[in-house]
Amino acid sequence: MSGLSTVFILLGLFLLGGVYSFWKQQLPKSLIVLLSVGSALCLAAGVLRLEVWN
């Protein structure tokens, strides 16, 4: 597992925690959707950068 894939996965999990927090605080849905899309993209980038795909 390379360093950049680790950073992407950790950033995606951090943003996913933010999505949960914002959902519990009843913040605007557009902000939650934007944050969840960013989280999904970071997680996908981290998983795709793993060495197992080569």
HTML snippet that shows the backbone in 3Dmol.js (N, CA, C, O; Angstrom):
<script src="https://3Dmol.org/build/3Dmol-min.js"></script>
<div id="view" style="width:600px;height:400px;position:relative"></div>
<script>
const pdb = `
ATOM      1  N   MET A   1       0.861  -1.176   0.000  1.00  0.00           N
ATOM      2  CA  MET A   1       0.000   0.000   0.000  1.00  0.00           C
ATOM      3  C   MET A   1       0.898   1.226   0.000  1.00  0.00           C
ATOM      4  O   MET A   1       1.709   1.411   0.906  1.00  0.00           O
ATOM      5  N   SER A   2       0.751   2.043  -0.998  1.00  0.00           N
ATOM      6  CA  SER A   2       1.603   3.227  -1.103  1.00  0.00           C
ATOM      7  C   SER A   2       1.089   4.347  -0.195  1.00  0.00           C
ATOM      8  O   SER A   2      -0.028   4.294   0.322  1.00  0.00           O
ATOM      9  N   GLY A   3       1.924   5.343  -0.022  1.00  0.00           N
ATOM     10  CA  GLY A   3       1.566   6.442   0.875  1.00  0.00           C
ATOM     11  C   GLY A   3       0.396   7.268   0.373  1.00  0.00           C
ATOM     12  O   GLY A   3      -0.448   7.698   1.159  1.00  0.00           O
ATOM     13  N   LEU A   4       0.343   7.490  -0.932  1.00  0.00           N
ATOM     14  CA  LEU A   4      -0.726   8.323  -1.481  1.00  0.00           C
ATOM     15  C   LEU A   4      -2.084   7.626  -1.403  1.00  0.00           C
ATOM     16  O   LEU A   4      -3.103   8.272  -1.159  1.00  0.00           O
ATOM     17  N   SER A   5      -2.098   6.321  -1.609  1.00  0.00           N
ATOM     18  CA  SER A   5      -3.373   5.602  -1.483  1.00  0.00           C
ATOM     19  C   SER A   5      -3.854   5.630  -0.037  1.00  0.00           C
ATOM     20  O   SER A   5      -5.055   5.721   0.217  1.00  0.00           O
ATOM     21  N   THR A   6      -2.928   5.553   0.904  1.00  0.00           N
ATOM     22  CA  THR A   6      -3.297   5.648   2.318  1.00  0.00           C
ATOM     23  C   THR A   6      -3.884   7.001   2.647  1.00  0.00           C
ATOM     24  O   THR A   6      -4.866   7.095   3.384  1.00  0.00           O
ATOM     25  N   VAL A   7      -3.286   8.052   2.104  1.00  0.00           N
ATOM     26  CA  VAL A   7      -3.781   9.408   2.338  1.00  0.00           C
ATOM     27  C   VAL A   7      -5.187   9.567   1.770  1.00  0.00           C
ATOM     28  O   VAL A   7      -6.061  10.145   2.416  1.00  0.00           O
ATOM     29  N   PHE A   8      -5.403   9.054   0.557  1.00  0.00           N
ATOM     30  CA  PHE A   8      -6.733   9.160  -0.055  1.00  0.00           C
ATOM     31  C   PHE A   8      -7.788   8.408   0.755  1.00  0.00           C
ATOM     32  O   PHE A   8      -8.892   8.912   0.962  1.00  0.00           O
ATOM     33  N   ILE A   9      -7.448   7.212   1.209  1.00  0.00           N
ATOM     34  CA  ILE A   9      -8.413   6.422   1.977  1.00  0.00           C
ATOM     35  C   ILE A   9      -8.716   7.099   3.308  1.00  0.00           C
ATOM     36  O   ILE A   9      -9.878   7.177   3.707  1.00  0.00           O
ATOM     37  N   LEU A  10      -7.689   7.589   4.002  1.00  0.00           N
ATOM     38  CA  LEU A  10      -7.917   8.266   5.278  1.00  0.00           C
ATOM     39  C   LEU A  10      -8.707   9.560   5.095  1.00  0.00           C
ATOM     40  O   LEU A  10      -9.567   9.881   5.915  1.00  0.00           O
ATOM     41  N   LEU A  11      -8.422  10.298   4.036  1.00  0.00           N
ATOM     42  CA  LEU A  11      -9.175  11.518   3.761  1.00  0.00           C
ATOM     43  C   LEU A  11     -10.640  11.201   3.446  1.00  0.00           C
ATOM     44  O   LEU A  11     -11.540  11.919   3.879  1.00  0.00           O
ATOM     45  N   GLY A  12     -10.872  10.134   2.699  1.00  0.00           N
ATOM     46  CA  GLY A  12     -12.240   9.722   2.404  1.00  0.00           C
ATOM     47  C   GLY A  12     -13.002   9.324   3.652  1.00  0.00           C
ATOM     48  O   GLY A  12     -14.181   9.649   3.792  1.00  0.00           O
ATOM     49  N   LEU A  13     -12.334   8.616   4.567  1.00  0.00           N
ATOM     50  CA  LEU A  13     -12.986   8.234   5.822  1.00  0.00           C
ATOM     51  C   LEU A  13     -13.248   9.450   6.702  1.00  0.00           C
ATOM     52  O   LEU A  13     -14.272   9.525   7.381  1.00  0.00           O
ATOM     53  N   PHE A  14     -12.313  10.407   6.685  1.00  0.00           N
ATOM     54  CA  PHE A  14     -12.511  11.643   7.448  1.00  0.00           C
ATOM     55  C   PHE A  14     -13.721  12.417   6.925  1.00  0.00           C
ATOM     56  O   PHE A  14     -14.538  12.904   7.706  1.00  0.00           O
ATOM     57  N   LEU A  15     -13.828  12.526   5.617  1.00  0.00           N
ATOM     58  CA  LEU A  15     -14.969  13.215   5.024  1.00  0.00           C
ATOM     59  C   LEU A  15     -16.269  12.460   5.269  1.00  0.00           C
ATOM     60  O   LEU A  15     -17.325  13.074   5.427  1.00  0.00           O
ATOM     61  N   LEU A  16     -16.197  11.133   5.302  1.00  0.00           N
ATOM     62  CA  LEU A  16     -17.381  10.335   5.605  1.00  0.00           C
ATOM     63  C   LEU A  16     -17.859  10.588   7.034  1.00  0.00           C
ATOM     64  O   LEU A  16     -19.062  10.615   7.294  1.00  0.00           O
ATOM     65  N   GLY A  17     -16.925  10.772   7.948  1.00  0.00           N
ATOM     66  CA  GLY A  17     -17.293  11.160   9.313  1.00  0.00           C
ATOM     67  C   GLY A  17     -17.940  12.530   9.342  1.00  0.00           C
ATOM     68  O   GLY A  17     -18.854  12.766  10.133  1.00  0.00           O
ATOM     69  N   GLY A  18     -17.482  13.437   8.493  1.00  0.00           N
ATOM     70  CA  GLY A  18     -18.095  14.751   8.384  1.00  0.00           C
ATOM     71  C   GLY A  18     -19.508  14.675   7.846  1.00  0.00           C
ATOM     72  O   GLY A  18     -20.383  15.428   8.276  1.00  0.00           O
ATOM     73  N   VAL A  19     -19.738  13.762   6.902  1.00  0.00           N
ATOM     74  CA  VAL A  19     -21.088  13.571   6.372  1.00  0.00           C
ATOM     75  C   VAL A  19     -22.019  13.136   7.485  1.00  0.00           C
ATOM     76  O   VAL A  19     -23.126  13.658   7.613  1.00  0.00           O
ATOM     77  N   TYR A  20     -21.575  12.179   8.294  1.00  0.00           N
ATOM     78  CA  TYR A  20     -22.399  11.708   9.409  1.00  0.00           C
ATOM     79  C   TYR A  20     -22.663  12.834  10.407  1.00  0.00           C
ATOM     80  O   TYR A  20     -23.782  12.988  10.894  1.00  0.00           O
ATOM     81  N   SER A  21     -21.638  13.613  10.706  1.00  0.00           N
ATOM     82  CA  SER A  21     -21.791  14.713  11.652  1.00  0.00           C
ATOM     83  C   SER A  21     -22.752  15.777  11.120  1.00  0.00           C
ATOM     84  O   SER A  21     -23.608  16.272  11.853  1.00  0.00           O
ATOM     85  N   PHE A  22     -22.603  16.120   9.852  1.00  0.00           N
ATOM     86  CA  PHE A  22     -23.478  17.130   9.265  1.00  0.00           C
ATOM     87  C   PHE A  22     -24.917  16.631   9.195  1.00  0.00           C
ATOM     88  O   PHE A  22     -25.855  17.412   9.357  1.00  0.00           O
ATOM     89  N   TRP A  23     -25.095  15.320   8.953  1.00  0.00           N
ATOM     90  CA  TRP A  23     -26.438  14.737   8.909  1.00  0.00           C
ATOM     91  C   TRP A  23     -27.105  14.839  10.280  1.00  0.00           C
ATOM     92  O   TRP A  23     -28.289  15.160  10.379  1.00  0.00           O
ATOM     93  N   LYS A  24     -26.333  14.561  11.337  1.00  0.00           N
ATOM     94  CA  LYS A  24     -26.884  14.625  12.691  1.00  0.00           C
ATOM     95  C   LYS A  24     -27.228  16.063  13.095  1.00  0.00           C
ATOM     96  O   LYS A  24     -28.128  16.280  13.906  1.00  0.00           O
ATOM     97  N   GLN A  25     -26.511  17.045  12.529  1.00  0.00           N
ATOM     98  CA  GLN A  25     -26.749  18.450  12.858  1.00  0.00           C
ATOM     99  C   GLN A  25     -27.851  19.074  12.002  1.00  0.00           C
ATOM    100  O   GLN A  25     -28.157  20.256  12.162  1.00  0.00           O
ATOM    101  N   GLN A  26     -28.442  18.309  11.108  1.00  0.00           N
ATOM    102  CA  GLN A  26     -29.521  18.779  10.237  1.00  0.00           C
ATOM    103  C   GLN A  26     -29.079  19.953   9.349  1.00  0.00           C
ATOM    104  O   GLN A  26     -29.850  20.887   9.132  1.00  0.00           O
ATOM    105  N   LEU A  27     -27.859  19.908   8.845  1.00  0.00           N
ATOM    106  CA  LEU A  27     -27.372  20.947   7.942  1.00  0.00           C
ATOM    107  C   LEU A  27     -27.986  20.747   6.552  1.00  0.00           C
ATOM    108  O   LEU A  27     -28.582  19.703   6.290  1.00  0.00           O
ATOM    109  N   PRO A  28     -27.848  21.732   5.663  1.00  0.00           N
ATOM    110  CA  PRO A  28     -28.491  21.640   4.341  1.00  0.00           C
ATOM    111  C   PRO A  28     -28.072  20.387   3.565  1.00  0.00           C
ATOM    112  O   PRO A  28     -26.913  19.974   3.604  1.00  0.00           O
ATOM    113  N   LYS A  29     -29.026  19.802   2.871  1.00  0.00           N
ATOM    114  CA  LYS A  29     -28.794  18.549   2.145  1.00  0.00           C
ATOM    115  C   LYS A  29     -27.777  18.721   1.024  1.00  0.00           C
ATOM    116  O   LYS A  29     -27.032  17.788   0.721  1.00  0.00           O
ATOM    117  N   SER A  30     -27.734  19.886   0.409  1.00  0.00           N
ATOM    118  CA  SER A  30     -26.775  20.092  -0.682  1.00  0.00           C
ATOM    119  C   SER A  30     -25.337  20.010  -0.175  1.00  0.00           C
ATOM    120  O   SER A  30     -24.462  19.498  -0.874  1.00  0.00           O
ATOM    121  N   LEU A  31     -25.093  20.504   1.019  1.00  0.00           N
ATOM    122  CA  LEU A  31     -23.764  20.426   1.613  1.00  0.00           C
ATOM    123  C   LEU A  31     -23.399  18.981   1.937  1.00  0.00           C
ATOM    124  O   LEU A  31     -22.255  18.567   1.751  1.00  0.00           O
ATOM    125  N   ILE A  32     -24.365  18.225   2.417  1.00  0.00           N
ATOM    126  CA  ILE A  32     -24.133  16.820   2.741  1.00  0.00           C
ATOM    127  C   ILE A  32     -23.847  16.026   1.476  1.00  0.00           C
ATOM    128  O   ILE A  32     -22.967  15.165   1.470  1.00  0.00           O
ATOM    129  N   VAL A  33     -24.586  16.307   0.400  1.00  0.00           N
ATOM    130  CA  VAL A  33     -24.368  15.607  -0.865  1.00  0.00           C
ATOM    131  C   VAL A  33     -22.989  15.939  -1.422  1.00  0.00           C
ATOM    132  O   VAL A  33     -22.286  15.049  -1.899  1.00  0.00           O
ATOM    133  N   LEU A  34     -22.600  17.191  -1.369  1.00  0.00           N
ATOM    134  CA  LEU A  34     -21.284  17.592  -1.866  1.00  0.00           C
ATOM    135  C   LEU A  34     -20.171  16.906  -1.083  1.00  0.00           C
ATOM    136  O   LEU A  34     -19.197  16.436  -1.672  1.00  0.00           O
ATOM    137  N   LEU A  35     -20.304  16.845   0.218  1.00  0.00           N
ATOM    138  CA  LEU A  35     -19.298  16.208   1.058  1.00  0.00           C
ATOM    139  C   LEU A  35     -19.261  14.699   0.825  1.00  0.00           C
ATOM    140  O   LEU A  35     -18.188  14.097   0.838  1.00  0.00           O
ATOM    141  N   SER A  36     -20.410  14.092   0.615  1.00  0.00           N
ATOM    142  CA  SER A  36     -20.433  12.649   0.382  1.00  0.00           C
ATOM    143  C   SER A  36     -19.839  12.294  -0.979  1.00  0.00           C
ATOM    144  O   SER A  36     -19.200  11.252  -1.120  1.00  0.00           O
ATOM    145  N   VAL A  37     -20.044  13.149  -1.981  1.00  0.00           N
ATOM    146  CA  VAL A  37     -19.429  12.915  -3.291  1.00  0.00           C
ATOM    147  C   VAL A  37     -17.908  13.023  -3.180  1.00  0.00           C
ATOM    148  O   VAL A  37     -17.186  12.207  -3.752  1.00  0.00           O
ATOM    149  N   GLY A  38     -17.426  14.013  -2.457  1.00  0.00           N
ATOM    150  CA  GLY A  38     -15.984  14.147  -2.243  1.00  0.00           C
ATOM    151  C   GLY A  38     -15.409  12.954  -1.510  1.00  0.00           C
ATOM    152  O   GLY A  38     -14.321  12.479  -1.839  1.00  0.00           O
ATOM    153  N   SER A  39     -16.137  12.468  -0.515  1.00  0.00           N
ATOM    154  CA  SER A  39     -15.694  11.298   0.232  1.00  0.00           C
ATOM    155  C   SER A  39     -15.634  10.069  -0.661  1.00  0.00           C
ATOM    156  O   SER A  39     -14.670   9.304  -0.612  1.00  0.00           O
ATOM    157  N   ALA A  40     -16.653   9.884  -1.470  1.00  0.00           N
ATOM    158  CA  ALA A  40     -16.683   8.723  -2.360  1.00  0.00           C
ATOM    159  C   ALA A  40     -15.550   8.782  -3.384  1.00  0.00           C
ATOM    160  O   ALA A  40     -14.943   7.757  -3.695  1.00  0.00           O
ATOM    161  N   LEU A  41     -15.264   9.964  -3.903  1.00  0.00           N
ATOM    162  CA  LEU A  41     -14.178  10.100  -4.872  1.00  0.00           C
ATOM    163  C   LEU A  41     -12.822   9.829  -4.237  1.00  0.00           C
ATOM    164  O   LEU A  41     -11.968   9.190  -4.853  1.00  0.00           O
ATOM    165  N   CYS A  42     -12.613  10.307  -3.010  1.00  0.00           N
ATOM    166  CA  CYS A  42     -11.346  10.051  -2.322  1.00  0.00           C
ATOM    167  C   CYS A  42     -11.177   8.571  -2.021  1.00  0.00           C
ATOM    168  O   CYS A  42     -10.091   8.019  -2.197  1.00  0.00           O
ATOM    169  N   LEU A  43     -12.242   7.927  -1.568  1.00  0.00           N
ATOM    170  CA  LEU A  43     -12.156   6.496  -1.285  1.00  0.00           C
ATOM    171  C   LEU A  43     -11.903   5.698  -2.566  1.00  0.00           C
ATOM    172  O   LEU A  43     -11.103   4.762  -2.569  1.00  0.00           O
ATOM    173  N   ALA A  44     -12.577   6.066  -3.640  1.00  0.00           N
ATOM    174  CA  ALA A  44     -12.375   5.364  -4.906  1.00  0.00           C
ATOM    175  C   ALA A  44     -10.953   5.560  -5.429  1.00  0.00           C
ATOM    176  O   ALA A  44     -10.339   4.618  -5.931  1.00  0.00           O
ATOM    177  N   ALA A  45     -10.432   6.773  -5.314  1.00  0.00           N
ATOM    178  CA  ALA A  45      -9.066   7.031  -5.774  1.00  0.00           C
ATOM    179  C   ALA A  45      -8.063   6.248  -4.942  1.00  0.00           C
ATOM    180  O   ALA A  45      -7.087   5.719  -5.475  1.00  0.00           O
ATOM    181  N   GLY A  46      -8.297   6.173  -3.643  1.00  0.00           N
ATOM    182  CA  GLY A  46      -7.392   5.412  -2.783  1.00  0.00           C
ATOM    183  C   GLY A  46      -7.423   3.936  -3.083  1.00  0.00           C
ATOM    184  O   GLY A  46      -6.378   3.286  -3.101  1.00  0.00           O
ATOM    185  N   VAL A  47      -8.607   3.390  -3.321  1.00  0.00           N
ATOM    186  CA  VAL A  47      -8.718   1.959  -3.617  1.00  0.00           C
ATOM    187  C   VAL A  47      -8.119   1.645  -4.984  1.00  0.00           C
ATOM    188  O   VAL A  47      -7.453   0.623  -5.151  1.00  0.00           O
ATOM    189  N   LEU A  48      -8.350   2.511  -5.954  1.00  0.00           N
ATOM    190  CA  LEU A  48      -7.817   2.257  -7.292  1.00  0.00           C
ATOM    191  C   LEU A  48      -6.299   2.398  -7.356  1.00  0.00           C
ATOM    192  O   LEU A  48      -5.665   1.831  -8.245  1.00  0.00           O
ATOM    193  N   ARG A  49      -5.709   3.148  -6.424  1.00  0.00           N
ATOM    194  CA  ARG A  49      -4.251   3.298  -6.409  1.00  0.00           C
ATOM    195  C   ARG A  49      -3.550   2.151  -5.682  1.00  0.00           C
ATOM    196  O   ARG A  49      -2.321   2.109  -5.651  1.00  0.00           O
ATOM    197  N   LEU A  50      -4.300   1.229  -5.102  1.00  0.00           N
ATOM    198  CA  LEU A  50      -3.683   0.101  -4.416  1.00  0.00           C
ATOM    199  C   LEU A  50      -2.904  -0.758  -5.426  1.00  0.00           C
ATOM    200  O   LEU A  50      -3.226  -0.795  -6.614  1.00  0.00           O
ATOM    201  N   GLU A  51      -1.905  -1.424  -4.934  1.00  0.00           N
ATOM    202  CA  GLU A  51      -1.026  -2.210  -5.796  1.00  0.00           C
ATOM    203  C   GLU A  51      -1.675  -3.501  -6.298  1.00  0.00           C
ATOM    204  O   GLU A  51      -1.158  -4.119  -7.228  1.00  0.00           O
ATOM    205  N   VAL A  52      -2.793  -3.920  -5.704  1.00  0.00           N
ATOM    206  CA  VAL A  52      -3.379  -5.204  -6.061  1.00  0.00           C
ATOM    207  C   VAL A  52      -3.986  -5.194  -7.459  1.00  0.00           C
ATOM    208  O   VAL A  52      -4.233  -6.267  -8.011  1.00  0.00           O
ATOM    209  N   TRP A  53      -4.235  -4.040  -8.051  1.00  0.00           N
ATOM    210  CA  TRP A  53      -4.850  -3.969  -9.377  1.00  0.00           C
ATOM    211  C   TRP A  53      -3.858  -4.165 -10.497  1.00  0.00           C
ATOM    212  O   TRP A  53      -4.254  -4.359 -11.646  1.00  0.00           O
ATOM    213  N   ASN A  54      -2.575  -4.118 -10.187  1.00  0.00           N
ATOM    214  CA  ASN A  54      -1.544  -4.245 -11.254  1.00  0.00           C
ATOM    215  C   ASN A  54      -1.175  -5.693 -11.482  1.00  0.00           C
ATOM    216  O   ASN A  54      -0.334  -5.989 -12.331  1.00  0.00           O
TER     217      ASN A  54
END
`;
const viewer = $3Dmol.createViewer("view");
viewer.addModel(pdb, "pdb");
viewer.setStyle({}, {cartoon: {color: "spectrum"}});
viewer.zoomTo();
viewer.render();
</script>
